[in-house]
Amino acid sequence: MISVLLLAVAALCLWGASRMTWVEVTSSDGLGEERTSALAGGTWAAALTPLALTLVAAIAALFAVKGWALRVLGVLVAVVAVAAAVPAVGLIVSGASDDEAGRLAELPGRAEVQSVSVHVGPAVLALVGGVAALAAAVELVRRPRVRAGLSSKYDSPGARRDAAKKAGADAGEGPVTQRMLWDALDAGEDPTVEDKKAEPVDQVDGQDKDPGTRT
């Protein structure tokens, strides 16, 4: 399903971006050599890892909800997408400020920031993840599942038997499809039993209607 694929891609992008270096801070305290600190995505945009885990949880929830609950899930995924894209867009457009970089680098009190360099690639990767998550959210909102939440293979035997009987009853109003036969077999029902029981009745009726037989 396309929504599952988009969510998986988004989660992978956010997780990967959180492990990559977004900003490098060069500082000096006036006593020794300059010091360079690398700030990973998990430090510069601390929400990336939790957001990636949220998308993984959304994949699991995707198989257990239906109808309006699926739309609510789509809205939540959209919120995650926006939250992931905001820091990435901010870094790409505005860059990194010296004050913010120095604070996140946890520089010593007398150290001063000499330069800040931005790595755009990881931010773009996070933005791609946000776009993929937003596309998945749109797909969830526009195309909710019609089927019941969990797959029928996880239903109890009784539930599958009832479903097979209902399918058999509906088949009386139309042709029996291959799907109906498989559902009946999966529920432990023999779809041919009823036809076999009907054969002797048809034969008796045919003998009664035969003008050559005794009355």
Secondary structure, DSSP 8 states (H G I E B T S, - for coil): -HHHHHHHHHHHHHHHHHHSEEEEEEEE-SSS--EEEEEEHHHHTTTHHHHHHHHHHHHHHHTT--THHHHHHHHHHHHHHHHHHHHHHHHHHH---HHHHHHHHT--TT-EEEEEEE-HHHHHHHHHHHHHHHHHHHHHHHS---S-SS-GGGS-HHHHHHHHHHHHHHHTTS---HHHHHHHHHTT--TTHHHHHHHHHHHHHHHHT-TTS--
